[in-house]
Amino acid sequence: MKNCPYCNVIIEDDYPYCPNCNKPLISNLRTVAYGSLRTGHGETEFLLPNLGEEDEDYYEEVIIKDEQIEHKIQEIDEILERKEILGDKIPGSLFLEKSSLYYKLRDLQNALKNLEIALKNFENEDDLFNIAICHNEIGLIQEDNGFFDQAIYHFNRSLEILKEVNDNQRTIKVLNNLGNIYYLIKDLEHSYEYYQEALELSKRENLIFEEVKTSSNLVEVLYILRDFDRVGRILSKNAEFFKKNDDIYGAITNEIKYGKLYFLKGEDFDLAFQHLKAANNLIESVKDTTTIYIRSTLEWECYLYLGKLYLRWGKLFEAENCLIKSLNAIRIFSINDNIYEGNVLESLAEMYSINENDDKAIEYYNLSLEIYYKYGDRKKCAEIKFIIGSIILNSKLDKFNSIKYFEDSLEIYEDLNYIKESADILIKLGDLYISKQMPDIALLNLERAKDYYKDLQDEKIFRLIDEKIKSLKNENDVFDY
């Protein structure tokens, strides 16, 4: 239970609005029980919902709880029906609450439908706060559905309203949502921009809790930018906050981020392991007081990087065990395919490749490819296709089958203007076609590779390719056109 910040009446933790004064509580910016815990890279992973006794065993008693939620939906439907018969005005807040209930059931279609009805009602009432809520909630559902353009549109509409009414705390939350989604689609420039704006606003308004949450999100972008010094400073500052506030969930995520930091720096893998094991031990210590859903949001990345470490050390059995645990954790909290599955599946594929199980490695690389393709990570798609082509080329499989993967990878790299990668693939294709006694096609690929290396001003490789072309022409009596 909590108090409404407007009228101070005691209300349920997951109420999207106050039933007494009808003021919005920005329900899923995001504090509604299960659907509210975003499972991204850290933005709310330590801002856990204050679960009531009714919700405590949600996944352990899912059938009972689903029946309770459906009963609540039925009660709202009865209220709506009575109001319609009596000709009473129907408040949008009922549809907002109903949407939240459908989200708990993972029924995104009905959740979205009720949000859109609520939005129309609030627009007719010119209720700016609830309009902002609806746009944010629609954005979160569209993000879950994979419609990222729609999600960004609705987050921006929510942001415009919240800035207009000078609601800085909620503005920070929506800025984080925008940072999160741009991070997902690998638009690091915009992701950094929104996180940085949220961070500066948090500091200006002295909102320490929001500052910690935002900086924790920003860390993920800084990993990719390899700004490890700033990551270290943020994690050190956040660790003090979690210790001071006795926040075990914050401590867990911070330990995981420390482990990830040392792994990515590649300088002290033993230290990375110590932090990840510390996080894992903390997760175990709270397993009897949290739901499986919350545990899974804490476990997935911890197990992922433990698996990566074991893989690096050649401990394949331990690596497989951790990576499968990571994958299972993601599938507990995910509604649809999750971008982080791609990372885990890719690591499993790498493990099977090291174990010389080429068929299984290719299977898992293809599964990761599907995830990366869905989320529009084209560079990663090109990398995976090249890896699959290389596995086929170096295996007992038909080497000619590798050509399709190399050519697909080449097409993406050229479209993205990755010249060096494109040139290297063209050389590989040239050699493949030579081995297949197809000199004309081999020459076309090698000539293109030579042009790329000329642009790269790599005289050494340029000359080597030129010599190979001359030799091939002489061997096959092929003349320049």
C-alpha positions in Angstrom: 0.0 0.0 0.0 1.1 3.6 -0.5 -0.3 7.1 -0.2 -1.5 9.1 -3.2 1.0 12.1 -3.6 -1.9 14.4 -4.3 -4.7 13.7 -1.7 -2.7 11.4 0.7 -5.4 8.7 0.6 -4.0 5.1 1.0 -4.1 3.2 -2.3 -2.9 -0.1 -3.8 0.7 -0.1 -5.1 -0.2 -0.9 -8.6 -3.0 1.6 -9.1 -2.5 3.7 -12.3 -4.6 6.5 -10.9 -6.0 7.5 -7.5 -9.7 6.4 -7.1 -10.3 9.2 -4.7 -9.0 12.3 -6.6 -8.6 10.6 -10.0 -5.1 12.0 -10.4 -2.7 10.0 -12.5 0.2 8.1 -11.0 2.0 7.5 -14.2 1.3 3.8 -13.9 3.9 2.3 -16.1 6.5 4.9 -16.0 6.9 2.0 -14.7 5.5 0.8 -11.4 2.6 -1.5 -12.1 3.6 -4.9 -10.8 5.0 -7.4 -13.3 4.6 -5.6 -16.6 6.3 -2.6 -15.1 9.6 -4.2 -14.4 11.4 -3.4 -17.7 13.9 -6.0 -18.7 16.3 -4.0 -20.7 19.9 -3.5 -19.9 19.5 -2.0 -16.5 17.3 1.0 -16.6 14.8 -0.2 -13.9 16.3 -3.4 -12.9 17.0 -2.2 -9.4 13.9 -0.1 -9.1 11.8 -3.1 -8.3 8.1 -2.8 -7.8 6.8 -2.9 -4.2 5.0 -6.2 -4.6 2.0 -6.7 -2.5 1.2 -10.0 -0.7 -1.3 -10.8 -3.5 1.4 -10.6 -6.2 4.2 -12.4 -4.3 3.9 -15.8 -6.0 2.7 -14.7 -9.4 4.6 -17.2 -11.5 4.4 -20.0 -9.0 0.6 -19.8 -8.9 0.0 -18.4 -12.4 -3.3 -20.1 -13.0 -4.8 -18.8 -9.8 -3.5 -15.3 -10.3 -4.7 -15.3 -14.0 -8.1 -16.1 -12.7 -8.0 -13.3 -10.2 -6.9 -10.8 -12.9 -9.6 -12.0 -15.2 -12.1 -11.5 -12.4 -10.9 -7.9 -12.0 -11.3 -7.3 -15.7 -14.9 -8.7 -15.5 -15.7 -6.3 -12.6 -14.5 -3.4 -14.7 -16.5 -4.6 -17.7 -19.6 -4.7 -15.5 -19.0 -1.1 -14.3 -18.5 0.0 -17.9 -21.8 -1.7 -19.0 -23.7 -0.1 -16.1 -22.4 3.3 -17.0 -23.2 2.9 -20.7 -26.8 1.8 -19.8 -27.3 4.7 -17.5 -25.7 7.1 -19.9 -23.0 8.1 -17.4 -19.7 9.5 -18.5 -17.1 6.7 -18.8 -13.8 7.7 -17.3 -10.6 6.9 -19.3 -9.1 5.7 -16.0 -11.2 2.5 -16.2 -9.7 1.6 -19.5 -6.2 2.5 -18.3 -6.6 0.1 -15.4 -8.1 -2.6 -17.6 -5.1 -2.2 -20.0 -2.8 -2.7 -17.0 -4.6 -6.0 -16.1 -4.3 -7.3 -19.7 -0.6 -6.5 -19.6 -0.2 -8.7 -16.5 -1.9 -11.5 -18.5 0.7 -10.8 -21.3 -2.3 -10.0 -23.6 -0.7 -7.1 -25.4 -3.4 -6.9 -28.1 -6.1 -6.1 -25.6 -3.8 -4.0 -23.4 -3.1 -1.8 -26.5 -6.7 -1.7 -27.5 -7.8 -0.4 -24.1 -5.0 2.1 -23.9 -6.1 3.6 -27.3 -9.7 3.9 -26.0 -8.4 5.5 -22.8 -6.2 7.9 -24.8 -9.3 9.1 -26.8 -11.3 9.6 -23.6 -8.5 11.7 -22.0 -8.0 13.7 -25.2 -11.7 14.6 -25.2 -11.3 15.7 -21.6 -8.0 17.5 -22.3 -6.5 15.6 -19.4 -2.8 16.2 -20.2 -1.3 14.0 -17.4 -3.3 10.9 -18.4 -2.6 11.6 -22.1 1.1 11.4 -21.2 0.5 8.2 -19.4 -1.3 6.6 -22.3 1.3 7.6 -24.8 4.1 6.2 -22.6 2.2 3.0 -22.1 1.5 2.6 -25.8 5.1 3.2 -26.5 6.1 0.4 -24.0 3.7 -2.1 -25.6 4.8 -1.2 -29.1 8.4 -1.7 -28.0 7.4 -5.2 -26.7 5.8 -5.9 -30.1 8.9 -4.8 -32.0 7.3 -1.7 -33.6 10.1 0.6 -32.6 9.1 3.6 -34.9 5.6 3.6 -33.2 7.2 3.3 -29.8 9.5 6.2 -30.4 6.5 8.3 -31.7 4.5 7.7 -28.5 7.4 8.3 -26.2 8.1 11.6 -27.9 4.4 12.6 -27.5 4.5 11.8 -23.8 7.8 13.7 -23.5 6.3 16.8 -25.1 3.4 16.9 -22.7 5.5 16.3 -19.6 7.9 19.0 -20.6 5.0 21.4 -21.3 3.7 20.9 -17.7 7.2 20.9 -16.2 6.9 17.5 -14.7 10.7 16.8 -14.5 10.6 13.5 -12.6 8.3 11.9 -15.1 10.2 13.6 -18.0 13.4 11.8 -16.8 11.6 8.5 -16.9 10.4 9.0 -20.5 13.9 10.2 -21.6 15.2 6.9 -20.2 12.6 5.0 -22.2 13.8 6.8 -25.4 17.4 6.1 -24.5 16.5 2.4 -24.0 14.8 2.0 -27.3 17.5 3.8 -29.3 20.0 1.5 -27.5 18.0 -1.5 -28.6 18.1 -0.4 -32.3 21.8 0.4 -32.0 21.4 4.2 -32.5 24.0 5.0 -29.9 24.1 8.7 -30.8 20.4 9.2 -29.9 20.6 6.8 -27.0 23.5 8.7 -25.4 21.7 12.0 -26.1 18.5 11.0 -24.2 20.4 9.4 -21.3 22.6 12.4 -21.0 19.7 14.8 -21.0 17.9 12.7 -18.3 21.1 12.6 -16.3 21.6 16.3 -16.4 18.0 17.0 -15.5 18.3 14.5 -12.6 21.3 16.3 -11.2 19.7 19.8 -11.7 16.6 18.7 -9.8 18.6 16.9 -7.2 16.7 13.6 -7.9 19.4 11.2 -6.7 17.3 8.1 -7.3 16.7 9.1 -10.9 20.3 10.0 -11.4 21.5 6.6 -10.2 18.9 4.8 -12.4 19.8 6.9 -15.5 23.6 6.6 -15.0 23.2 2.9 -14.7 21.5 2.9 -18.1 24.1 5.2 -19.6 26.8 2.7 -18.6 25.6 0.3 -21.3 26.3 2.9 -24.1 29.6 3.8 -22.5 30.7 0.1 -22.7 30.2 0.2 -26.5 32.0 3.6 -26.7 34.8 2.0 -24.5 34.7 4.9 -22.1 35.7 2.5 -19.3 37.0 5.2 -17.0 33.7 6.9 -16.9 31.9 3.6 -16.4 34.2 2.9 -13.4 33.4 6.3 -11.8 29.6 5.8 -12.3 29.7 2.2 -10.8 31.7 3.4 -7.8 29.3 6.2 -7.1 26.3 4.0 -7.5 27.8 1.3 -5.2 27.9 3.9 -2.4 24.3 4.8 -3.0 23.1 1.2 -2.9 25.2 0.5 0.3 23.8 3.6 2.0 20.2 2.7 1.1 20.7 -1.0 1.9 19.5 -1.8 -1.7 20.4 -5.4 -2.4 18.9 -5.3 -5.9 21.0 -2.3 -6.8 24.0 -4.0 -5.3 23.4 -7.1 -7.5 23.1 -5.1 -10.7 26.1 -3.1 -9.9 28.2 -6.2 -9.3 27.1 -7.6 -12.6 28.0 -4.3 -14.3 31.5 -4.4 -12.7 31.9 -7.9 -13.9 30.9 -6.9 -17.4 33.3 -3.9 -17.2 36.4 -6.0 -16.4 35.4 -8.6 -19.0 35.1 -6.0 -21.8 38.3 -4.3 -20.8 40.0 -7.7 -21.2 42.6 -6.9 -18.5 41.5 -8.8 -15.4 39.2 -11.7 -16.1 39.7 -13.1 -12.6 38.3 -9.8 -11.2 35.4 -10.0 -13.6 34.7 -13.5 -12.3 34.8 -12.3 -8.6 32.2 -9.6 -9.2 29.9 -11.9 -11.2 30.1 -14.7 -8.5 29.4 -12.0 -5.9 26.3 -11.0 -7.8 25.3 -14.7 -8.2 25.6 -15.3 -4.5 23.5 -12.2 -3.7 20.8 -13.4 -6.1 20.8 -16.8 -4.3 20.4 -15.0 -1.0 17.2 -13.4 -2.0 15.7 -16.2 -4.0 13.2 -17.1 -1.3 11.9 -13.6 -0.9 11.4 -12.7 -4.6 9.4 -14.0 -7.5 11.0 -16.1 -10.2 10.2 -13.2 -12.6 12.4 -10.8 -10.7 15.1 -13.3 -10.2 15.3 -14.0 -13.9 15.8 -10.3 -14.7 18.8 -10.3 -12.3 20.2 -13.7 -13.4 20.3 -13.5 -17.2 23.3 -11.2 -17.7 25.1 -12.6 -14.7 25.0 -16.1 -16.2 25.7 -14.7 -19.7 29.1 -13.2 -18.6 29.9 -16.2 -16.4 29.3 -18.3 -19.5 31.5 -16.1 -21.6 34.3 -16.3 -19.0 34.1 -20.1 -18.8 34.1 -20.2 -22.6 37.3 -18.1 -22.7 38.9 -20.4 -20.2 38.0 -23.5 -22.2 35.6 -24.8 -19.6 32.9 -25.8 -22.1 30.6 -27.8 -19.7 30.4 -24.9 -17.3 30.0 -22.4 -20.1 27.1 -24.3 -21.6 25.4 -24.7 -18.2 25.6 -20.9 -17.5 24.5 -19.9 -21.1 21.5 -22.2 -21.0 20.5 -20.7 -17.6 20.9 -17.2 -19.1 18.6 -18.2 -22.0 16.0 -19.7 -19.8 16.0 -16.6 -17.6 15.4 -14.3 -20.6 12.5 -16.5 -21.7 10.9 -16.2 -18.3 10.6 -12.4 -18.3 10.2 -11.9 -22.1 6.9 -11.6 -23.7 8.2 -11.8 -27.3 11.6 -12.4 -28.7 14.2 -10.4 -26.8 17.3 -8.8 -28.3 19.4 -10.3 -25.5 18.6 -13.8 -26.7 20.7 -13.1 -29.7 23.8 -12.5 -27.5 23.3 -15.7 -25.5 22.5 -17.8 -28.6 25.6 -16.4 -30.3 27.8 -17.4 -27.3 26.3 -20.9 -27.3 27.1 -21.1 -31.0 30.7 -20.1 -30.3 30.9 -22.8 -27.7 29.6 -25.5 -30.1 32.1 -24.2 -32.7 35.0 -24.6 -30.3 33.7 -28.1 -29.5 33.8 -28.8 -33.3 30.0 -29.4 -33.4 29.6 -27.5 -36.6 26.0 -28.4 -37.3 24.9 -27.2 -33.9 27.1 -24.1 -34.1 25.5 -23.1 -37.4 22.0 -23.9 -36.0 22.6 -21.5 -33.0 24.2 -18.8 -35.1 21.2 -18.9 -37.4 18.9 -18.6 -34.4 20.8 -15.5 -33.2 20.7 -14.1 -36.7 16.9 -14.2 -36.6 16.9 -12.1 -33.4 19.4 -9.6 -34.7 17.5 -9.3 -38.0 14.3 -8.6 -36.1 15.9 -5.8 -34.1 17.6 -4.3 -37.2 21.2 -4.9 -36.1 22.5 -5.2 -39.6 26.2 -5.1 -38.7 25.7 -8.0 -36.4 23.8 -9.9 -39.1 26.8 -9.3 -41.5 29.2 -10.6 -38.8 27.1 -13.7 -38.1 26.7 -14.6 -41.8 30.5 -14.3 -42.3 31.1 -16.5 -39.3 28.6 -19.2 -40.6 30.3 -19.0 -44.0 33.7 -19.5 -42.4 32.5 -22.5 -40.4 31.2 -24.2 -43.5 34.4 -23.3 -45.4 36.6 -24.9 -42.7 34.4 -27.9 -42.0 33.7 -31.2 -43.8 30.5 -29.6 -45.1 30.1 -28.6 -48.8 32.3 -25.6 -49.0 30.4 -24.2 -51.9 27.5 -23.6 -49.5 29.6 -21.0 -47.8 29.4 -18.7 -50.8 25.8 -17.7 -50.1 26.7 -16.6 -46.5 29.7 -14.6 -47.7 27.8 -12.9 -50.4 24.9 -12.0 -48.0 27.5 -10.6 -45.6 29.2 -8.7 -48.3 25.9 -7.1 -49.4 25.2 -5.8 -45.9 28.7 -4.6 -45.3 28.8 -2.7 -48.7 25.4 -1.2 -47.9 26.7 0.0 -44.5 29.9 1.3 -46.2 32.3 -1.0 -44.3 35.0 -1.0 -46.9 37.7 -3.1 -45.1 35.2 -5.9 -44.3 33.8 -5.9 -47.8 37.3 -6.1 -49.3 38.3 -9.1 -47.1 35.1 -11.0 -48.1 35.7 -10.3 -51.8 39.2 -11.8 -51.5 37.8 -14.8 -49.8 35.1 -15.2 -52.5 37.8 -14.8 -55.1 39.8 -17.7 -53.6 36.6 -19.8 -53.3 35.7 -19.3 -57.0 39.3 -20.1 -58.0 39.1 -23.4 -56.0 35.8 -24.2 -57.9 37.6 -23.5 -61.2 35.4 -20.4 -61.9 38.1 -17.9 -62.8 35.9 -15.3 -64.5 33.8 -14.8 -61.3 37.0 -15.0 -59.2 38.5 -12.1 -61.2 35.4 -10.0 -60.7 35.6 -10.3 -57.0 39.4 -9.8 -56.8 39.2 -6.7 -59.0 36.6 -5.2 -56.7 38.7 -6.1 -53.7 41.7 -4.3 -55.3 39.7 -1.2 -55.8 38.6 -1.2 -52.1 42.2 -1.5 -51.0 43.2 1.3 -53.2 40.6 3.4 -51.4 42.0 2.2 -48.1 45.5 3.2 -49.3 46.9 -0.2 -48.2 49.6 -0.6 -50.8 50.9 -3.9 -49.5 47.5 -5.8 -49.8 46.8 -3.9 -53.1 50.0 -5.2 -54.6 49.3 -8.8 -53.4 45.9 -8.8 -54.9 47.2 -7.3 -58.1 49.8 -10.1 -58.4 47.1 -12.7 -57.7 45.0 -11.2 -60.5 47.9 -11.3 -63.0 48.7 -14.8 -62.1 45.1 -16.0 -62.5 44.9 -14.3 -65.9 48.1 -15.9 -67.1 47.0 -19.3 -65.8 43.7 -19.2 -67.5 44.7 -17.1 -70.6 42.2 -14.4 -69.5 42.7 -11.0 -71.0 41.7 -7.5 -69.7 38.6 -6.1 -71.3 
